[in-house]
Amino acid sequence: MFHMEKILTYLTDLENNNNRQWYLSHKEQRIEAEREFEELLQVLILELGKVDNSILFNNPKDLTFKLVRDTRFSEDKSPYNPTFRAHISSKGKLPIPVGYFIAIKPNNQSFLGGGLFADMFRDATNMIRDYIDNNEMKLSSIVSDDLFASNFTVMGTALKNIPQGYNENCSMKEYLRNKSWYVEYKLSDEKLLDDRKFIEMAVEKYSLMIPFNSFLNEALVNFEMPERK
Protein backbone atom coordinates (compact mmCIF):
# COMPACT_ATOMS: atom_id res chain seq x y z
CA MET A 1 0.00 0.00 0.00
CA PHE A 2 1.21 3.51 -0.75
CA HIS A 3 1.96 6.14 1.89
CA MET A 4 0.32 9.48 1.10
CA GLU A 5 2.19 11.16 3.94
CA LYS A 6 5.52 10.62 2.16
CA ILE A 7 4.08 12.13 -1.02
CA LEU A 8 2.78 15.23 0.76
CA THR A 9 5.98 15.68 2.76
CA TYR A 10 8.12 15.74 -0.37
CA LEU A 11 5.79 18.07 -2.25
CA THR A 12 5.59 20.43 0.73
CA ASP A 13 9.37 20.52 0.97
CA LEU A 14 9.64 21.19 -2.78
CA GLU A 15 7.07 23.96 -2.54
CA ASN A 16 9.14 25.58 0.22
CA ASN A 17 12.44 25.06 -1.64
CA ASN A 18 11.50 25.57 -5.27
CA ASN A 19 14.97 25.80 -6.74
CA ARG A 20 17.26 23.56 -8.77
CA GLN A 21 19.89 23.08 -6.08
CA TRP A 22 17.40 21.71 -3.55
CA TYR A 23 15.67 19.59 -6.21
CA LEU A 24 18.91 17.92 -7.28
CA SER A 25 20.20 17.42 -3.75
CA HIS A 26 17.00 15.63 -2.70
CA LYS A 27 16.85 13.17 -5.57
CA GLU A 28 16.39 10.12 -3.34
CA GLN A 29 13.45 11.72 -1.54
CA ARG A 30 11.87 12.56 -4.89
CA ILE A 31 12.33 9.05 -6.23
CA GLU A 32 10.76 7.57 -3.09
CA ALA A 33 7.78 9.97 -3.30
CA GLU A 34 7.32 9.20 -7.00
CA ARG A 35 7.36 5.50 -6.20
CA GLU A 36 4.64 6.02 -3.61
CA PHE A 37 2.55 7.99 -6.13
CA GLU A 38 2.92 5.24 -8.72
CA GLU A 39 1.79 2.72 -6.11
CA LEU A 40 -1.21 4.96 -5.37
CA LEU A 41 -2.03 4.93 -9.10
CA GLN A 42 -1.72 1.14 -9.26
CA VAL A 43 -4.15 0.67 -6.39
CA LEU A 44 -6.51 3.23 -7.94
CA ILE A 45 -6.38 1.52 -11.34
CA LEU A 46 -7.20 -1.87 -9.83
CA GLU A 47 -10.11 -0.55 -7.75
CA LEU A 48 -11.51 1.78 -10.42
CA GLY A 49 -11.02 -0.97 -12.98
CA LYS A 50 -13.83 -2.87 -11.27
CA VAL A 51 -16.27 -0.32 -12.75
CA ASP A 52 -14.23 0.72 -15.82
CA ASN A 53 -12.10 -2.14 -17.10
CA SER A 54 -10.80 -0.08 -20.05
CA ILE A 55 -8.09 1.38 -17.78
CA LEU A 56 -6.79 -1.87 -16.28
CA PHE A 57 -3.77 -2.38 -18.53
CA ASN A 58 -2.08 0.94 -17.81
CA ASN A 59 1.42 1.16 -16.37
CA PRO A 60 1.33 3.83 -13.61
CA LYS A 61 4.76 5.19 -14.57
CA ASP A 62 3.43 6.01 -18.07
CA LEU A 63 0.54 8.08 -16.70
CA THR A 64 2.45 10.72 -14.75
CA PHE A 65 3.52 14.25 -15.66
CA LYS A 66 6.85 15.91 -14.93
CA LEU A 67 7.48 18.23 -12.01
CA VAL A 68 9.55 20.55 -14.22
CA ARG A 69 7.59 23.62 -15.37
CA ASP A 70 7.71 25.32 -18.76
CA THR A 71 8.32 28.91 -17.66
CA ARG A 72 8.79 30.47 -21.11
CA PHE A 73 5.40 32.16 -21.19
CA SER A 74 4.73 32.43 -17.46
CA GLU A 75 5.32 35.26 -15.04
CA ASP A 76 6.00 32.64 -12.38
CA LYS A 77 9.59 31.52 -13.03
CA SER A 78 9.78 28.91 -10.26
CA PRO A 79 11.26 25.85 -11.99
CA TYR A 80 9.04 23.13 -10.49
CA ASN A 81 5.36 22.45 -10.04
CA PRO A 82 5.08 20.86 -6.57
CA THR A 83 2.24 18.60 -7.76
CA PHE A 84 2.06 14.93 -8.63
CA ARG A 85 -0.31 14.61 -11.59
CA ALA A 86 -1.61 11.75 -13.71
CA HIS A 87 -4.30 11.04 -16.27
CA ILE A 88 -5.79 7.55 -16.43
CA SER A 89 -7.73 6.55 -19.53
CA SER A 90 -8.05 3.68 -21.98
CA LYS A 91 -5.11 5.20 -23.89
CA GLY A 92 -2.99 6.28 -20.97
CA LYS A 93 -2.27 9.90 -20.24
CA LEU A 94 -3.27 11.29 -23.65
CA PRO A 95 -6.00 13.93 -23.14
CA ILE A 96 -8.27 12.06 -25.58
CA PRO A 97 -10.01 9.74 -24.90
CA VAL A 98 -10.93 11.49 -21.68
CA GLY A 99 -10.52 9.70 -18.38
CA TYR A 100 -9.64 10.37 -14.77
CA PHE A 101 -7.23 13.09 -13.69
CA ILE A 102 -5.56 13.29 -10.29
CA ALA A 103 -3.48 16.12 -8.86
CA ILE A 104 -1.88 15.84 -5.43
CA LYS A 105 -0.67 19.21 -4.13
CA PRO A 106 -0.21 20.34 -0.50
CA ASN A 107 -2.19 23.08 1.24
CA ASN A 108 -5.62 21.80 0.17
CA GLN A 109 -4.94 22.21 -3.56
CA SER A 110 -5.42 18.58 -4.60
CA PHE A 111 -8.32 17.46 -6.80
CA LEU A 112 -9.84 14.62 -8.79
CA GLY A 113 -10.91 15.48 -12.30
CA GLY A 114 -12.68 14.14 -15.36
CA GLY A 115 -13.52 15.28 -18.86
CA LEU A 116 -11.57 17.21 -21.48
CA PHE A 117 -9.15 19.72 -19.96
CA ALA A 118 -7.33 20.51 -23.21
CA ASP A 119 -8.82 23.20 -25.45
CA MET A 120 -6.23 23.32 -28.25
CA PHE A 121 -7.77 20.61 -30.45
CA ARG A 122 -10.26 22.35 -32.75
CA ASP A 123 -11.56 19.07 -34.20
CA ALA A 124 -12.31 17.75 -30.70
CA THR A 125 -14.14 20.94 -29.75
CA ASN A 126 -16.27 20.81 -32.90
CA MET A 127 -17.07 17.12 -32.40
CA ILE A 128 -18.28 17.70 -28.86
CA ARG A 129 -20.33 20.77 -29.79
CA ASP A 130 -21.99 18.84 -32.62
CA TYR A 131 -22.73 15.96 -30.28
CA ILE A 132 -24.22 18.26 -27.65
CA ASP A 133 -26.36 19.96 -30.29
CA ASN A 134 -27.77 16.59 -31.36
CA ASN A 135 -27.96 14.93 -27.93
CA GLU A 136 -29.00 17.74 -25.61
CA MET A 137 -31.38 15.64 -23.53
CA LYS A 138 -28.73 13.00 -22.90
CA LEU A 139 -26.31 15.62 -21.60
CA SER A 140 -29.07 17.24 -19.59
CA SER A 141 -29.86 13.99 -17.81
CA ILE A 142 -26.18 13.53 -16.93
CA VAL A 143 -25.44 17.00 -15.55
CA SER A 144 -28.79 17.31 -13.76
CA ASP A 145 -28.46 13.98 -11.96
CA ASP A 146 -28.67 14.75 -8.24
CA LEU A 147 -25.44 12.99 -7.25
CA PHE A 148 -23.49 14.44 -10.16
CA ALA A 149 -24.80 17.97 -9.60
CA SER A 150 -24.13 17.85 -5.86
CA ASN A 151 -20.48 16.94 -6.48
CA PHE A 152 -19.48 18.68 -9.70
CA THR A 153 -19.92 21.76 -11.85
CA VAL A 154 -18.94 21.52 -15.51
CA MET A 155 -16.16 24.01 -16.22
CA GLY A 156 -13.95 24.89 -19.16
CA THR A 157 -12.60 27.60 -21.42
CA ALA A 158 -15.58 29.22 -23.14
CA LEU A 159 -16.46 31.76 -25.81
CA LYS A 160 -18.70 34.74 -25.04
CA ASN A 161 -21.32 33.57 -27.53
CA ILE A 162 -22.53 30.36 -29.17
CA PRO A 163 -20.64 29.83 -32.45
CA GLN A 164 -22.54 30.26 -35.70
CA GLY A 165 -24.35 27.21 -37.01
CA TYR A 166 -25.54 25.89 -33.66
CA ASN A 167 -29.09 25.84 -32.33
CA GLU A 168 -29.76 28.99 -30.28
CA ASN A 169 -32.74 27.19 -28.72
CA CYS A 170 -30.71 24.19 -27.56
CA SER A 171 -31.51 23.53 -23.90
CA MET A 172 -27.78 22.91 -23.32
CA LYS A 173 -26.67 26.00 -25.22
CA GLU A 174 -24.50 27.19 -22.32
CA TYR A 175 -22.22 24.20 -23.05
CA LEU A 176 -22.00 25.01 -26.77
CA ARG A 177 -19.83 28.01 -25.90
CA ASN A 178 -17.18 25.78 -24.34
CA LYS A 179 -13.87 24.76 -25.87
CA SER A 180 -13.17 22.34 -23.01
CA TRP A 181 -15.50 20.47 -20.66
CA TYR A 182 -14.29 19.14 -17.33
CA VAL A 183 -15.21 18.61 -13.70
CA GLU A 184 -13.14 18.75 -10.52
CA TYR A 185 -13.63 17.47 -7.00
CA LYS A 186 -11.47 19.45 -4.56
CA LEU A 187 -9.57 17.59 -1.85
CA SER A 188 -8.38 18.93 1.47
CA ASP A 189 -5.11 17.57 2.86
CA GLU A 190 -7.15 15.93 5.61
CA LYS A 191 -9.06 13.83 3.06
CA LEU A 192 -5.80 12.47 1.71
CA LEU A 193 -4.23 11.17 4.90
CA ASP A 194 -6.18 7.93 5.39
CA ASP A 195 -4.86 5.93 2.42
CA ARG A 196 -7.65 3.35 2.24
CA LYS A 197 -10.45 5.86 2.75
CA PHE A 198 -8.90 8.07 0.07
CA ILE A 199 -8.99 5.26 -2.50
CA GLU A 200 -12.62 4.45 -1.61
CA MET A 201 -13.59 8.10 -1.92
CA ALA A 202 -11.67 8.56 -5.18
CA VAL A 203 -13.34 5.53 -6.77
CA GLU A 204 -16.73 6.82 -5.63
CA LYS A 205 -16.16 10.28 -7.17
CA TYR A 206 -14.65 8.91 -10.37
CA SER A 207 -17.58 6.51 -10.74
CA LEU A 208 -19.93 9.50 -10.71
CA MET A 209 -17.90 10.98 -13.59
CA ILE A 210 -18.26 7.93 -15.84
CA PRO A 211 -21.50 8.99 -17.64
CA PHE A 212 -20.00 12.45 -18.30
CA ASN A 213 -16.73 10.97 -19.58
CA SER A 214 -18.64 8.46 -21.69
CA PHE A 215 -20.70 11.22 -23.30
CA LEU A 216 -17.54 13.11 -24.30
CA ASN A 217 -15.83 9.95 -25.56
CA GLU A 218 -18.87 9.07 -27.67
CA ALA A 219 -18.52 12.50 -29.27
CA LEU A 220 -14.79 11.95 -29.80
CA VAL A 221 -14.92 8.38 -31.11
CA ASN A 222 -13.50 9.38 -34.51
CA PHE A 223 -10.99 11.90 -33.19
CA GLU A 224 -7.40 11.43 -34.34
CA MET A 225 -4.58 13.01 -32.35
CA PRO A 226 -2.63 15.43 -34.59
CA GLU A 227 0.85 14.27 -35.51
CA ARG A 228 3.69 16.19 -33.92
CA LYS A 229 5.63 18.25 -36.46
Residue frames as qw, qx, qy, qz and C-alpha x, y, z in Angstrom:
[[0.000, 0.888, 0.459, 0.000, 0.00, 0.00, 0.00],
 [0.369, 0.576, -0.030, 0.729, 1.21, 3.51, -0.75],
 [0.404, -0.535, -0.432, 0.603, 1.96, 6.14, 1.89],
 [0.176, 0.861, 0.317, 0.356, 0.32, 9.48, 1.10],
 [0.432, -0.874, 0.003, 0.222, 2.19, 11.16, 3.94],
 [0.624, -0.267, 0.385, 0.625, 5.52, 10.62, 2.16],
 [0.369, 0.556, 0.493, 0.558, 4.08, 12.13, -1.02],
 [0.127, -0.941, -0.255, -0.184, 2.78, 15.23, 0.76],
 [0.583, -0.695, 0.112, 0.406, 5.98, 15.68, 2.76],
 [0.576, -0.007, 0.419, 0.702, 8.12, 15.74, -0.37],
 [0.205, 0.675, 0.464, 0.535, 5.79, 18.07, -2.25],
 [0.326, -0.927, -0.181, 0.041, 5.59, 20.43, 0.73],
 [0.607, -0.512, 0.241, 0.558, 9.37, 20.52, 0.97],
 [0.470, 0.259, 0.488, 0.688, 9.64, 21.19, -2.78],
 [0.009, 0.862, 0.403, 0.307, 7.07, 23.96, -2.54],
 [0.426, -0.889, 0.000, 0.169, 9.14, 25.58, 0.22],
 [0.442, -0.556, 0.498, 0.497, 12.44, 25.06, -1.64],
 [0.722, 0.604, 0.336, -0.024, 11.50, 25.57, -5.27],
 [0.132, 0.857, -0.441, -0.233, 14.97, 25.80, -6.74],
 [0.804, 0.408, -0.428, -0.062, 17.26, 23.56, -8.77],
 [0.166, 0.501, -0.753, 0.394, 19.89, 23.08, -6.08],
 [0.539, -0.176, 0.611, -0.552, 17.40, 21.71, -3.55],
 [0.875, 0.272, -0.021, -0.401, 15.67, 19.59, -6.21],
 [0.683, 0.475, -0.551, 0.061, 18.91, 17.92, -7.28],
 [0.062, 0.428, -0.762, 0.482, 20.20, 17.42, -3.75],
 [0.552, -0.037, 0.618, -0.559, 17.00, 15.63, -2.70],
 [0.491, 0.254, -0.664, -0.503, 16.85, 13.17, -5.57],
 [0.208, -0.031, -0.968, 0.138, 16.39, 10.12, -3.34],
 [0.232, 0.326, 0.598, -0.694, 13.45, 11.72, -1.54],
 [0.493, 0.381, -0.203, -0.755, 11.87, 12.56, -4.89],
 [0.409, 0.179, -0.846, -0.292, 12.33, 9.05, -6.23],
 [0.043, -0.162, -0.910, 0.378, 10.76, 7.57, -3.09],
 [0.347, 0.401, 0.352, -0.771, 7.78, 9.97, -3.30],
 [0.491, 0.350, -0.468, -0.645, 7.32, 9.20, -7.00],
 [0.265, 0.053, -0.962, -0.043, 7.36, 5.50, -6.20],
 [0.140, 0.302, 0.748, -0.574, 4.64, 6.02, -3.61],
 [0.439, 0.435, 0.008, -0.786, 2.55, 7.99, -6.13],
 [0.441, 0.255, -0.736, -0.445, 2.92, 5.24, -8.72],
 [0.110, -0.120, -0.959, 0.231, 1.79, 2.72, -6.11],
 [0.308, 0.385, 0.430, -0.756, -1.21, 4.96, -5.37],
 [0.489, 0.386, -0.358, -0.695, -2.03, 4.93, -9.10],
 [0.296, 0.116, -0.934, -0.164, -1.72, 1.14, -9.26],
 [0.072, 0.279, 0.839, -0.461, -4.15, 0.67, -6.39],
 [0.370, 0.458, 0.161, -0.792, -6.51, 3.23, -7.94],
 [0.411, 0.307, -0.643, -0.569, -6.38, 1.52, -11.34],
 [0.194, -0.046, -0.980, 0.026, -7.20, -1.87, -9.83],
 [0.129, 0.404, 0.703, -0.571, -10.11, -0.55, -7.75],
 [0.381, 0.514, -0.015, -0.768, -11.51, 1.78, -10.42],
 [0.228, 0.251, -0.818, -0.465, -11.02, -0.97, -12.98],
 [0.152, 0.244, 0.929, -0.233, -13.83, -2.87, -11.27],
 [0.348, 0.696, 0.466, -0.420, -16.27, -0.32, -12.75],
 [0.480, 0.822, -0.175, -0.254, -14.23, 0.72, -15.82],
 [0.867, -0.186, 0.385, 0.256, -12.10, -2.14, -17.10],
 [0.623, 0.743, 0.044, 0.240, -10.80, -0.08, -20.05],
 [0.015, -0.902, 0.361, -0.237, -8.09, 1.38, -17.78],
 [0.889, -0.420, 0.182, -0.019, -6.79, -1.87, -16.28],
 [0.898, 0.159, 0.099, 0.399, -3.77, -2.38, -18.53],
 [0.165, 0.924, -0.157, 0.307, -2.08, 0.94, -17.81],
 [0.719, -0.041, -0.355, 0.596, 1.42, 1.16, -16.37],
 [0.292, -0.881, -0.285, 0.242, 1.33, 3.83, -13.61],
 [0.478, -0.431, 0.221, 0.732, 4.76, 5.19, -14.57],
 [0.272, 0.256, 0.579, 0.725, 3.43, 6.01, -18.07],
 [0.097, -0.778, -0.590, -0.195, 0.54, 8.08, -16.70],
 [0.415, -0.720, -0.221, 0.511, 2.45, 10.72, -14.75],
 [0.349, 0.880, 0.060, 0.317, 3.52, 14.25, -15.66],
 [0.618, 0.194, -0.310, 0.696, 6.85, 15.91, -14.93],
 [0.380, -0.736, -0.344, 0.443, 7.48, 18.23, -12.01],
 [0.355, -0.187, 0.222, 0.889, 9.55, 20.55, -14.22],
 [0.287, 0.783, 0.396, -0.384, 7.59, 23.62, -15.37],
 [0.474, 0.429, 0.365, 0.677, 7.71, 25.32, -18.76],
 [0.220, -0.701, -0.299, 0.609, 8.32, 28.91, -17.66],
 [0.365, 0.137, 0.411, 0.824, 8.79, 30.47, -21.11],
 [0.137, -0.496, -0.407, -0.755, 5.40, 32.16, -21.19],
 [0.554, -0.661, -0.505, 0.029, 4.73, 32.43, -17.46],
 [0.081, -0.841, 0.221, -0.488, 5.32, 35.26, -15.04],
 [0.774, -0.536, 0.315, -0.120, 6.00, 32.64, -12.38],
 [0.508, 0.641, -0.575, 0.011, 9.59, 31.52, -13.03],
 [0.590, -0.429, 0.647, -0.223, 9.78, 28.91, -10.26],
 [0.237, 0.407, -0.803, -0.364, 11.26, 25.85, -11.99],
 [0.145, -0.074, -0.987, 0.013, 9.04, 23.13, -10.49],
 [0.591, -0.332, -0.219, -0.702, 5.36, 22.45, -10.04],
 [0.105, -0.244, 0.860, -0.436, 5.08, 20.86, -6.57],
 [0.760, 0.126, 0.202, -0.604, 2.24, 18.60, -7.76],
 [0.245, -0.100, 0.940, 0.214, 2.06, 14.93, -8.63],
 [0.597, 0.385, 0.028, -0.703, -0.31, 14.61, -11.59],
 [0.216, -0.056, 0.932, 0.285, -1.61, 11.75, -13.71],
 [0.634, 0.238, -0.092, -0.730, -4.30, 11.04, -16.27],
 [0.344, -0.050, 0.938, -0.019, -5.79, 7.55, -16.43],
 [0.673, 0.389, 0.005, -0.629, -7.73, 6.55, -19.53],
 [0.934, 0.185, 0.306, -0.027, -8.05, 3.68, -21.98],
 [0.723, 0.564, -0.061, 0.395, -5.11, 5.20, -23.89],
 [0.642, -0.097, -0.283, 0.706, -2.99, 6.28, -20.97],
 [0.224, -0.582, -0.272, 0.733, -2.27, 9.90, -20.24],
 [0.122, 0.245, 0.490, 0.828, -3.27, 11.29, -23.65],
 [0.251, 0.137, 0.316, -0.904, -6.00, 13.93, -23.14],
 [0.755, 0.240, -0.045, -0.609, -8.27, 12.06, -25.58],
 [0.447, -0.585, -0.575, -0.357, -10.01, 9.74, -24.90],
 [0.260, -0.636, 0.301, -0.661, -10.93, 11.49, -21.68],
 [0.680, -0.153, -0.698, 0.164, -10.52, 9.70, -18.38],
 [0.604, -0.754, -0.252, 0.058, -9.64, 10.37, -14.77],
 [0.364, 0.645, -0.300, 0.602, -7.23, 13.09, -13.69],
 [0.688, -0.640, -0.273, 0.206, -5.56, 13.29, -10.29],
 [0.302, 0.674, -0.268, 0.618, -3.48, 16.12, -8.86],
 [0.703, -0.559, -0.341, 0.279, -1.88, 15.84, -5.43],
 [0.299, 0.553, -0.152, 0.763, -0.67, 19.21, -4.13],
 [0.367, -0.304, -0.635, 0.608, -0.21, 20.34, -0.50],
 [0.048, 0.211, 0.241, -0.946, -2.19, 23.08, 1.24],
 [0.445, 0.481, 0.632, -0.414, -5.62, 21.80, 0.17],
 [0.324, 0.597, -0.322, -0.659, -4.94, 22.21, -3.56],
 [0.178, -0.081, 0.952, 0.235, -5.42, 18.58, -4.60],
 [0.641, 0.287, 0.131, -0.700, -8.32, 17.46, -6.80],
 [0.484, 0.142, 0.843, 0.185, -9.84, 14.62, -8.79],
 [0.319, 0.503, -0.149, -0.789, -10.91, 15.48, -12.30],
 [0.546, 0.267, 0.775, 0.170, -12.68, 14.14, -15.36],
 [0.438, 0.836, 0.275, -0.180, -13.52, 15.28, -18.86],
 [0.670, 0.476, 0.131, 0.554, -11.57, 17.21, -21.48],
 [0.392, -0.748, -0.074, 0.531, -9.15, 19.72, -19.96],
 [0.392, -0.158, 0.441, 0.792, -7.33, 20.51, -23.21],
 [0.384, 0.762, 0.359, -0.378, -8.82, 23.20, -25.45],
 [0.044, -0.625, 0.483, 0.612, -6.23, 23.32, -28.25],
 [0.245, 0.060, 0.899, 0.359, -7.77, 20.61, -30.45],
 [0.378, 0.200, -0.097, -0.899, -10.26, 22.35, -32.75],
 [0.496, -0.017, -0.760, -0.419, -11.56, 19.07, -34.20],
 [0.283, -0.238, -0.859, 0.354, -12.31, 17.75, -30.70],
 [0.132, 0.283, 0.344, -0.886, -14.14, 20.94, -29.75],
 [0.462, 0.158, -0.366, -0.793, -16.27, 20.81, -32.90],
 [0.441, -0.080, -0.882, -0.148, -17.07, 17.12, -32.40],
 [0.155, -0.303, -0.766, 0.545, -18.28, 17.70, -28.86],
 [0.257, 0.278, 0.113, -0.918, -20.33, 20.77, -29.79],
 [0.487, 0.070, -0.606, -0.624, -21.99, 18.84, -32.62],
 [0.390, -0.167, -0.901, 0.088, -22.73, 15.96, -30.28],
 [0.008, 0.304, 0.568, -0.765, -24.22, 18.26, -27.65],
 [0.349, 0.213, -0.172, -0.896, -26.36, 19.96, -30.29],
 [0.596, 0.037, -0.642, -0.481, -27.77, 16.59, -31.36],
 [0.616, -0.237, -0.739, 0.138, -27.96, 14.93, -27.93],
 [0.105, -0.517, 0.250, -0.812, -29.00, 17.74, -25.61],
 [0.771, -0.442, -0.050, -0.456, -31.38, 15.64, -23.53],
 [0.903, -0.032, -0.347, 0.251, -28.73, 13.00, -22.90],
 [0.391, 0.317, -0.365, 0.783, -26.31, 15.62, -21.60],
 [0.394, -0.518, 0.061, -0.757, -29.07, 17.24, -19.59],
 [0.885, -0.354, -0.220, -0.205, -29.86, 13.99, -17.81],
 [0.773, 0.072, -0.375, 0.507, -26.18, 13.53, -16.93],
 [0.246, 0.309, -0.288, 0.873, -25.44, 17.00, -15.55],
 [0.473, -0.442, 0.014, -0.762, -28.79, 17.31, -13.76],
 [0.762, -0.212, -0.609, 0.060, -28.46, 13.98, -11.96],
 [0.504, -0.840, -0.029, -0.198, -28.67, 14.75, -8.24],
 [0.829, -0.417, 0.129, 0.350, -25.44, 12.99, -7.25],
 [0.622, 0.333, 0.189, 0.683, -23.49, 14.44, -10.16],
 [0.028, 0.800, 0.153, 0.580, -24.80, 17.97, -9.60],
 [0.598, -0.798, -0.013, -0.078, -24.13, 17.85, -5.86],
 [0.800, -0.351, 0.213, 0.438, -20.48, 16.94, -6.48],
 [0.505, -0.022, 0.412, 0.758, -19.48, 18.68, -9.70],
 [0.321, 0.822, 0.142, -0.448, -19.92, 21.76, -11.85],
 [0.761, 0.380, 0.319, 0.417, -18.94, 21.52, -15.51],
 [0.166, -0.839, 0.148, 0.497, -16.16, 24.01, -16.22],
 [0.712, 0.194, 0.444, 0.507, -13.95, 24.89, -19.16],
 [0.141, -0.280, 0.251, 0.916, -12.60, 27.60, -21.42],
 [0.323, 0.638, 0.698, -0.043, -15.58, 29.22, -23.14],
 [0.193, 0.322, 0.344, 0.861, -16.46, 31.76, -25.81],
 [0.186, 0.139, 0.318, -0.919, -18.70, 34.74, -25.04],
 [0.666, 0.273, 0.017, -0.694, -21.32, 33.57, -27.53],
 [0.808, 0.131, 0.574, -0.016, -22.53, 30.36, -29.17],
 [0.211, -0.293, 0.624, 0.693, -20.64, 29.83, -32.45],
 [0.550, 0.347, -0.201, -0.733, -22.54, 30.26, -35.70],
 [0.516, 0.172, -0.772, -0.330, -24.35, 27.21, -37.01],
 [0.198, -0.118, -0.913, 0.336, -25.54, 25.89, -33.66],
 [0.298, -0.623, -0.648, -0.322, -29.09, 25.84, -32.33],
 [0.030, -0.399, 0.283, -0.872, -29.76, 28.99, -30.28],
 [0.701, -0.356, -0.015, -0.617, -32.74, 27.19, -28.72],
 [0.687, 0.078, -0.703, 0.164, -30.71, 24.19, -27.56],
 [0.655, -0.717, -0.150, -0.186, -31.51, 23.53, -23.90],
 [0.808, -0.383, 0.058, 0.444, -27.78, 22.91, -23.32],
 [0.476, 0.808, 0.041, 0.345, -26.67, 26.00, -25.22],
 [0.343, -0.893, 0.289, -0.035, -24.50, 27.19, -22.32],
 [0.755, -0.320, 0.511, 0.257, -22.22, 24.20, -23.05],
 [0.712, 0.586, 0.275, 0.272, -22.00, 25.01, -26.77],
 [0.081, 0.970, -0.196, 0.115, -19.83, 28.01, -25.90],
 [0.681, -0.593, 0.410, 0.128, -17.18, 25.78, -24.34],
 [0.536, 0.644, -0.542, -0.071, -13.87, 24.76, -25.87],
 [0.306, 0.181, -0.892, 0.279, -13.17, 22.34, -23.01],
 [0.713, -0.426, -0.170, -0.531, -15.50, 20.47, -20.66],
 [0.519, 0.134, -0.760, 0.368, -14.29, 19.14, -17.33],
 [0.632, -0.693, -0.160, -0.310, -15.21, 18.61, -13.70],
 [0.345, 0.398, -0.654, 0.542, -13.14, 18.75, -10.52],
 [0.711, -0.620, -0.315, -0.106, -13.63, 17.47, -7.00],
 [0.082, 0.758, -0.438, 0.477, -11.47, 19.45, -4.56],
 [0.841, -0.243, -0.449, 0.180, -9.57, 17.59, -1.85],
 [0.323, -0.872, 0.280, -0.238, -8.38, 18.93, 1.47],
 [0.256, 0.513, -0.791, 0.214, -5.11, 17.57, 2.86],
 [0.504, -0.209, 0.658, -0.520, -7.15, 15.93, 5.61],
 [0.873, 0.258, 0.119, -0.396, -9.06, 13.83, 3.06],
 [0.634, 0.571, -0.521, -0.026, -5.80, 12.47, 1.71],
 [0.113, -0.616, 0.710, -0.323, -4.23, 11.17, 4.90],
 [0.708, -0.073, 0.656, -0.249, -6.18, 7.93, 5.39],
 [0.014, 0.338, -0.766, -0.547, -4.86, 5.93, 2.42],
 [0.110, 0.257, 0.953, 0.119, -7.65, 3.35, 2.24],
 [0.189, 0.711, 0.529, -0.424, -10.45, 5.86, 2.75],
 [0.096, 0.621, -0.298, -0.719, -8.90, 8.07, 0.07],
 [0.007, -0.094, 0.874, 0.477, -8.99, 5.26, -2.50],
 [0.116, 0.498, 0.852, -0.117, -12.62, 4.45, -1.61],
 [0.135, 0.761, 0.256, -0.580, -13.59, 8.10, -1.92],
 [0.031, 0.490, -0.527, -0.694, -11.67, 8.56, -5.18],
 [0.064, 0.128, 0.934, 0.328, -13.34, 5.53, -6.77],
 [0.129, 0.648, 0.684, -0.308, -16.73, 6.82, -5.63],
 [0.122, 0.752, -0.004, -0.648, -16.16, 10.28, -7.17],
 [0.003, 0.342, -0.719, -0.605, -14.65, 8.91, -10.37],
 [0.172, 0.310, 0.930, 0.095, -17.58, 6.51, -10.74],
 [0.200, 0.752, 0.447, -0.441, -19.93, 9.50, -10.71],
 [0.078, 0.660, -0.345, -0.662, -17.90, 10.98, -13.59],
 [0.407, -0.011, 0.850, 0.334, -18.26, 7.93, -15.84],
 [0.417, 0.685, 0.598, 0.004, -21.50, 8.99, -17.64],
 [0.094, 0.936, -0.072, -0.331, -20.00, 12.45, -18.30],
 [0.259, -0.529, 0.690, 0.420, -16.73, 10.97, -19.58],
 [0.481, 0.230, 0.825, 0.189, -18.64, 8.46, -21.69],
 [0.364, 0.845, 0.343, -0.191, -20.70, 11.22, -23.30],
 [0.039, 0.859, -0.356, -0.365, -17.54, 13.11, -24.30],
 [0.340, -0.328, 0.823, 0.315, -15.83, 9.95, -25.56],
 [0.534, 0.502, 0.680, 0.018, -18.87, 9.07, -27.67],
 [0.293, 0.925, 0.050, -0.238, -18.52, 12.50, -29.27],
 [0.031, -0.804, 0.549, 0.227, -14.79, 11.95, -29.80],
 [0.882, -0.021, 0.470, 0.008, -14.92, 8.38, -31.11],
 [0.768, 0.534, 0.194, 0.297, -13.50, 9.38, -34.51],
 [0.083, -0.969, 0.229, 0.052, -10.99, 11.90, -33.19],
 [0.882, 0.193, -0.103, 0.418, -7.40, 11.43, -34.34],
 [0.472, -0.759, 0.050, 0.446, -4.58, 13.01, -32.35],
 [0.447, 0.877, -0.173, -0.030, -2.63, 15.43, -34.59],
 [0.886, 0.076, -0.103, 0.445, 0.85, 14.27, -35.51],
 [0.391, -0.802, 0.081, 0.445, 3.69, 16.19, -33.92],
 [0.615, 0.766, -0.027, 0.183, 5.63, 18.25, -36.46]]
